[in-house]
Every structure is written in structure tokens, then in C-alpha cells.
Amino acid sequence: MDKLKELINIFTKIPKDKLAHFFGGSVLFTISMLFFTDLQSTVITVLIAAAKEVIWDGLMRKGTVDFKDFVFSVMPVIFYFIQ
């Protein structure tokens, strides 16, 4: 029971924005896996996550550029390959 409480405590400390990036990356990677290979889906997910940070947040100034957002967006890809 203590391990479960520790796990819950860890997850509650992750900002909602980072969880949203993780979820978005998961959805993007999963859907692309339906149509493309592992490698192609990886490239698609990484490029879109990078473009979101550089173009949307940076150039268009619609948000704040944050490398951690990029990392959380591509984490599902990393988890897929270390399974």
C-alpha cells in the first residue's frame, strides 16, 4: 500500500501541461502506427512535437517554448521501444 501511495504522489507532482503533452504524443504515435512502420511513426511524432515547440510556441508565439514539453511528447515513443 505504501508503494501505491508513493506512485500516486509522484504522478500528482507532474504538471497537467506535461501530462497533456504525453497524452498528445501517445495519441499521435498510436494513430500513426496504424498506417506507418515503427520508424516512420517515430519520425512523424518527433517532427510534429518539435514543430509544435519551434513553430507554434516559438515563431508564432502561441505558447512558451519548453524542451520538457518536447520530451514529454516523445516519451511514448521511448517507452514503446524499451518495452
Summary of the structure (lengths in Angstrom):
residues: 83
radius of gyration: 14.5
end to end distance: 25.5
largest distance: 47.1
contacts: 214
relative contact order: 0.15
helix: 83%
strand: 0%
